[in-house]
């Protein structure tokens, strides 16, 4: 039996907050072209992303797209069980220091979760996949099953995993539309990733998505 526990937006935001540039709803590349060009890329240039590029990708992942608070990706019962974290390496994003950041959906901002460059530790926790350490940015999608389970019981696990797939797809297609590259990584030690990130016990890592300019 699942116990109900509501984690409110911003509950994990304890560090300084950094506003993100407003996202755009019009792009230079069509959806059809981004679908056709989408590939898994594991080699990245040593060049930083712009803050606007990161902003656009995060908005595509979980950004608010409706006055009632509905988001860019579908969610069972609008329970929104996912939390998005960003590993930014040294020089990985223009204007941002190296740190692990949490994406605050309501404010469209980043809150510093843990100071420092932890890409190598994340790579080690992901079975030594070195391209994770080489990408300027790694997005980690995490889930809180209880947000969905209080409404859907044991079927919640399936719904949360579906939602992580929706968000991952949005991130990948938006990356392509911006001229960036990404790859979806599911092979990692849950416990080790949680330890690197200092996650609450209820927060479970589901997906790692390296992001950068293709080499």
C-alpha positions as CSV (number, residue, x, y, z in Angstrom):
1,X,0.0,0.0,0.0
2,X,1.3,3.4,-0.9
3,X,1.2,6.2,1.7
4,X,0.2,9.6,0.5
5,X,2.9,12.3,0.9
6,X,2.7,15.6,-1.1
7,X,6.0,17.2,-2.1
8,X,5.2,20.8,-3.1
9,X,6.9,22.6,-5.9
10,X,10.1,24.1,-4.7
11,X,10.5,21.9,-1.7
12,X,13.9,20.7,-3.0
13,X,15.1,24.3,-3.6
14,X,17.4,25.2,-0.8
15,X,20.2,27.1,-2.7
16,X,20.4,30.3,-4.6
17,X,17.9,30.7,-7.5
18,X,18.9,31.7,-11.0
19,X,16.2,32.9,-13.4
20,X,16.2,31.5,-16.9
21,X,15.5,33.4,-20.1
22,X,11.9,33.1,-21.3
23,X,11.4,30.2,-23.7
24,X,10.3,30.6,-27.3
25,X,7.3,28.8,-28.8
26,X,8.6,29.2,-32.4
27,X,11.7,27.6,-33.8
28,X,13.7,27.5,-37.0
29,X,13.3,23.7,-37.4
30,X,10.0,21.9,-38.0
31,X,8.9,19.0,-35.7
32,X,9.1,16.7,-38.7
33,X,12.7,17.7,-39.4
34,X,13.8,17.2,-35.8
35,X,12.2,13.8,-35.7
36,X,14.0,12.8,-38.9
37,X,17.4,14.1,-37.6
38,X,17.1,12.6,-34.1
39,X,19.9,10.2,-33.3
40,X,21.7,9.1,-30.2
41,X,25.0,11.0,-30.0
42,X,27.8,10.3,-27.5
43,X,30.5,12.7,-28.7
44,X,30.4,16.3,-27.8
45,X,32.4,19.4,-28.5
46,X,34.1,21.1,-25.6
47,X,31.9,24.2,-26.0
48,X,29.4,25.6,-23.6
49,X,25.7,25.8,-24.1
50,X,24.0,29.2,-23.9
51,X,21.7,29.9,-21.0
52,X,18.9,30.3,-23.6
53,X,19.5,26.9,-25.0
54,X,19.4,25.3,-21.6
55,X,16.2,27.3,-20.8
56,X,14.5,26.1,-23.9
57,X,15.4,22.4,-23.2
58,X,14.1,22.5,-19.7
59,X,10.9,24.3,-20.7
60,X,10.3,21.5,-23.3
61,X,10.8,18.9,-20.5
62,X,8.5,20.3,-17.8
63,X,7.7,23.9,-18.6
64,X,4.3,25.3,-17.9
65,X,2.3,25.6,-21.2
66,X,-1.2,26.5,-19.9
67,X,-2.7,29.1,-17.5
68,X,-3.9,26.3,-15.2
69,X,-0.4,25.0,-14.7
70,X,-0.4,22.2,-17.3
71,X,3.0,21.3,-18.6
72,X,4.8,20.4,-21.8
73,X,4.6,16.7,-21.2
74,X,1.5,14.7,-20.4
75,X,1.1,13.4,-16.8
76,X,-1.4,10.9,-15.4
77,X,-4.0,12.9,-13.6
78,X,-1.7,15.9,-13.8
79,X,0.1,14.6,-10.7
80,X,3.5,15.6,-12.1
81,X,5.8,13.1,-10.3
82,X,9.0,14.1,-12.0
83,X,11.8,16.4,-10.8
84,X,14.5,17.6,-13.3
85,X,18.1,18.1,-12.2
86,X,21.0,19.5,-14.3
87,X,24.7,18.7,-13.9
88,X,26.6,21.7,-15.2
89,X,30.3,21.2,-15.7
90,X,33.0,23.8,-15.5
91,X,32.4,26.1,-18.4
92,X,29.4,24.0,-19.4
93,X,26.8,26.8,-19.6
94,X,27.5,30.4,-20.2
95,X,26.9,32.4,-17.0
96,X,26.5,29.4,-14.7
97,X,29.0,28.0,-12.2
98,X,29.6,24.3,-12.1
99,X,27.0,22.7,-9.9
100,X,24.0,20.4,-9.8
101,X,20.9,22.5,-10.2
102,X,17.2,21.7,-9.7
103,X,14.7,23.0,-12.2
104,X,12.0,25.1,-10.6
105,X,9.0,24.7,-12.9
106,X,6.8,27.4,-11.4
107,X,9.4,30.1,-11.6
108,X,11.2,28.7,-14.7
109,X,14.5,29.0,-12.9
110,X,17.4,27.0,-11.6
111,X,18.1,26.5,-7.9
112,X,21.6,25.3,-6.9
113,X,21.3,22.0,-5.3
114,X,25.0,21.0,-4.9
115,X,28.0,23.1,-5.7
116,X,30.8,21.7,-7.9
117,X,31.4,19.7,-11.0
118,X,30.0,16.1,-10.4
119,X,29.9,14.9,-14.0
120,X,32.8,12.4,-13.4
121,X,31.1,11.0,-10.4
122,X,27.8,10.7,-12.3
123,X,29.7,8.9,-15.1
124,X,31.2,6.4,-12.6
125,X,27.7,5.8,-11.2
126,X,26.5,5.1,-14.7
127,X,28.8,2.1,-15.2
128,X,31.8,4.3,-16.3
129,X,30.1,5.7,-19.5
130,X,32.7,8.4,-20.1
131,X,30.6,10.5,-22.5
132,X,28.5,11.5,-19.5
133,X,31.6,13.2,-18.0
134,X,32.5,14.8,-21.3
135,X,29.2,16.4,-22.1
136,X,29.0,20.0,-20.8
137,X,25.5,19.2,-19.3
138,X,23.8,16.1,-18.0
139,X,20.1,16.2,-17.3
140,X,18.8,13.7,-14.7
141,X,15.1,13.0,-14.5
142,X,13.9,11.8,-11.2
143,X,10.6,10.5,-10.0
144,X,8.5,10.6,-6.8
145,X,6.1,7.7,-7.2
146,X,4.0,8.7,-4.2
147,X,2.7,11.8,-6.1
148,X,1.0,9.6,-8.5
149,X,0.4,6.5,-6.3
150,X,-2.0,8.2,-3.9
151,X,-4.4,8.5,-6.9
152,X,-3.5,5.4,-9.0
153,X,-2.1,2.9,-6.5
154,X,0.2,0.2,-7.8
155,X,-0.3,1.3,-11.4
156,X,1.5,4.5,-10.6
157,X,4.9,3.0,-11.3
158,X,3.9,2.3,-14.9
159,X,2.5,5.9,-15.3
160,X,5.6,7.5,-13.9
161,X,7.9,5.6,-16.2
162,X,5.7,6.5,-19.2
163,X,5.9,10.2,-18.2
164,X,9.7,10.0,-18.0
165,X,9.7,8.7,-21.6
166,X,7.5,11.6,-22.7
167,X,9.9,14.1,-21.1
168,X,12.9,12.4,-22.5
169,X,11.4,12.5,-26.0
170,X,10.7,16.2,-25.6
171,X,14.2,16.9,-24.5
172,X,15.8,15.0,-27.3
173,X,13.7,16.6,-30.0
174,X,14.2,20.1,-28.6
175,X,17.9,19.5,-28.5
176,X,18.0,18.5,-32.2
177,X,15.9,21.6,-33.1
178,X,18.5,23.8,-31.3
179,X,21.4,22.1,-33.1
180,X,22.4,20.2,-30.0
181,X,22.9,16.5,-29.4
182,X,21.7,14.1,-26.7
183,X,21.5,10.4,-25.8
184,X,19.1,8.6,-23.4
185,X,20.9,6.6,-20.7
186,X,19.1,4.1,-18.5
187,X,22.1,2.1,-17.4
188,X,23.3,3.2,-14.0
189,X,23.3,2.3,-10.3
190,X,20.3,4.0,-8.7
191,X,22.0,4.0,-5.3
192,X,25.2,5.5,-6.6
193,X,23.4,8.2,-8.6
194,X,21.3,9.1,-5.6
195,X,24.4,9.3,-3.4
196,X,26.2,11.7,-5.9
197,X,23.1,13.9,-6.0
198,X,22.2,13.8,-2.3
199,X,18.6,12.9,-3.2
200,X,15.9,12.5,-0.7
201,X,14.9,8.8,-0.1
202,X,11.7,9.2,-1.9
203,X,13.3,10.7,-5.0
204,X,14.4,8.0,-7.5
205,X,16.7,8.7,-10.5
206,X,15.1,7.4,-13.8
207,X,17.0,8.8,-16.7
208,X,20.3,10.5,-17.5
209,X,20.5,12.6,-20.6
210,X,23.9,14.0,-21.7
211,X,23.5,17.2,-23.7
212,X,26.0,19.2,-25.8
213,X,27.0,20.3,-29.3
214,X,27.7,17.3,-31.5
215,X,31.3,16.6,-32.5
